[in-house]
Amino acid sequence: MSNYHIKHLEEYYQVYRKSVREPENFWEEIAEEHFMWQRKWDNVLSWDFSKPEVKWFEGAQLNITENCIDRHLSTRGDKTAILFEPNDPKEAAEHITYNQLHERVNQFANVLKDQGIKKGDRVCIYLPMIPELAISVLACARIGAIHSVVFAGFSATALSTRINDSDCKMVLTSDGSYRGAKTIDLKGIVDEALESCDGVKSVLVAKRINSDIQMKSGRDKWLQPLLENASKACEAEVMDAEDPLFILYTSGSTGKPKGMVHTSAGYMVHTAYTFKNVFQYRENDVYWCTADIGWITGHSYIVYGPLANGATTVMFEGVPSYPDFGRFWEIVEKHKINQFYTAPTAIRALAKEGLELIEKHDLSSLKVLGSVGEPINEEAWHWYNDNVGKKKSPIVDTWWQTETGGIMITPIPFVTPTKPTYATLPFIGIQPALMDENGKELKGNQVEGRLCIKFPWPSMARTIWGNHQRYKETYFSAYENKYFTGDGALRDEVGYYRITGRVDDVIIVSGHNLGTAPIEDAINEHPAVAESAIVGFPHDVKGNALYGYVILKDTGESRDHNNLRKEINQIITEHIGPIAKLDKIQFTSGLPKTRSGKIMRRILRKIAHKDTSNLGDTSTLLNPEVVQEIMDNVL
Ligand code: WT7
């Protein structure tokens, strides 16, 4: 018997040790006993981080949708699989049972096939949080098409870059979306994006807000009539273990987004196994993750992980502030949520509002609280623990990444004693390492360094779409034979991990991973801008906010700085999306640079943090005089 469900701390340590000593035996047992395979593997694991190449369950064949849907039908056919809660609380919630999900995924899969989509084709999904989003993800997986979900808050430019990078043939979207009191013209954004995407032959449009939109003949079709006419049966495509399941973009240190490629078998095993344990999911629980399926959290812990366990997973279309800041708590009460998984930025925003918004609602169904996306500060942790969990629901602070596919460092609730701001212990099978500046591993406890992982885990991304070299350089070149996460971390006296934040050019704003380079590229598009540099600075709700230093071109004429600030944020919104807007923009005559021309972001960061006590030696800079000017004008 494998230890699929960990129930106490002794068991955790025992299973963890086994997973490290005999990883292949360990994962083989989990895979064997808890999943449905069309063919078993020949080899559990082969790996070489120097290439890098990692293969799990090679030779196995499966379809993840049979694991997420078909195998539950005999025992859970009438159980709610997806519980859809609309933006407007007056609109009825929709309970989609496993039987219904089966039919709807099959119908959608048949529509995709009718439109010419085949195994291996890339389909871009640009949909709001409506059932069609989850269903289309599963429909792609059903026929072996590779889905590339783009968060429906991204701009037309960001969307077209992603469509072109992975050569998507088709785009799935809706006429528009609801977001609190606002509606968003999604189809208009798609139309604009597709002006520069020649490879897209068809666009299927779900009706959601009944807006008056343009349908381009020959390209655009309404989805619902096609679905109604499609057969409810669709055999699942046979997938090899290492066939790509999806691409999901994340930002990095250059302007081009990285299309992380996840494959089928290992991703399924790891997301399912972590879901079961990290949320201690029991058969009749109602689980709610507030993320959007446009991010990895939604892929792994709204769709695949929960459904692979036959769970009831809530999909919420709206925002925490509409109609008021009590909306989350109203939903918890209404659907008797047992596990609630959200982000520190949401917790901080809600903590600013009065407690009466919570006290109005019965939250006694809650058993486990989760946090993900950025470090959770002590104050937010206690607020969450005291007021939402009433000090009886453990908080699982889960550290992981788009690249890791699933949760990596986390408490197991009721098993691992929690500690505020600590992600605590590595999950089963995960082998973290902390590295010093010289590339040496820091052994023992009470050390702080750069967080790496030294052994493969099943759900790790296998490559960057179309650019394996970049995958190698970004993740496997900083430290030999190790995956480098980009985060700093410390290990305390009992071996608990605390993630201290990014050590690279990525800034986490409201839980969104933003590379500085794409934002700087966007700003530099402004005709008045010569150069720019972005850093993060602390913000009480967003965690970090963006601070931009901008050099204007010398045109001889003076320009209104406030107008320029608006224009710069407008360009950022057009190129990336409103999430990347700058909170502060300081105009400057220069940026501190090394003799080789590299911007010294460390100095800019300190100034933006208003911490100029220890700027270090600035005399070796190319232009030391600019530092004083920047300090004098800091916003
Ligand atoms: C980065 C990954 C994992 C899904 C959401 C974000 C930061 C994530 C935590 C946490 C401290 C965290 C890291 C990581 N991060 N979770 N519990 N504590 N930091 O996925 O967009 O790929 O971002 O988010 O810096 O590297 P992502």
Residues whose N, C-alpha, C, O or C-beta is under 5 A from the ligand:
A	BS01	WT7	I296 T297 S371 V372 G373 E374 P375 I376 D397 T398 W399 W400 Q401 T402 E403 T485 D487 I499 R502 G511 N513
